[in-house]
Amino acid sequence: MIVNLGSEIRKRRIQLNLTQEDLAELSNISVNFLSQLERKQSITTRIENE
């Protein structure tokens, strides 16, 4: 199964009513990096079913 990490982060952030700035600060990452993740410009993660 392939999971897009950025999409999952964005979905959860919105559910929690957080801005990118809020989540970046809470996560100790830059807003720019978080934005790149959410726009699918950084990471796609493959999760292997066991």
N, C-alpha and C positions, 0 to 999 in steps of 0.2 A: 504494500500500500504506500502511495506517495502522499505526503501531507505538505501543504504549503504553509510553512511556519508563519510567514508574514500575514497571511489571511486569517489564521487562527488568532494571532496576537491582536490584529485589528478588531476582529469580531468580539473578543473578550474585553478589549479596552473600551469599546463602545457600550457593551453590556454593563460595564462598571462606571459608565459615564465619566471617563477620564479623557483629557486631551492628550495629544502626543507629548506635550510639554510635561504634563503631570506624570505620565508613565515613564518618560525618559528620566525625570528626576528621581522617581521612586526606584528605578532600575539601575541608576548610576551609569547611564549611557547617553550619548548625544541625541538630540532631536533629529539631527540629520541621519544618523544611523538607523534609528527607529523608523523614520520615514522611508528609507531605502528598503528596510525589511518589509514593511507593509506594502510597498509597491512592487514587491517580488524582484528586486534588483540585487538581492544578496544570497539568500539561502533557500534551497528546497531540500527537505529532509526525507530520506527513504526510511520507512519503518518496516522491518521484517516481521511478519507474523510468525509466531513460534508454534 
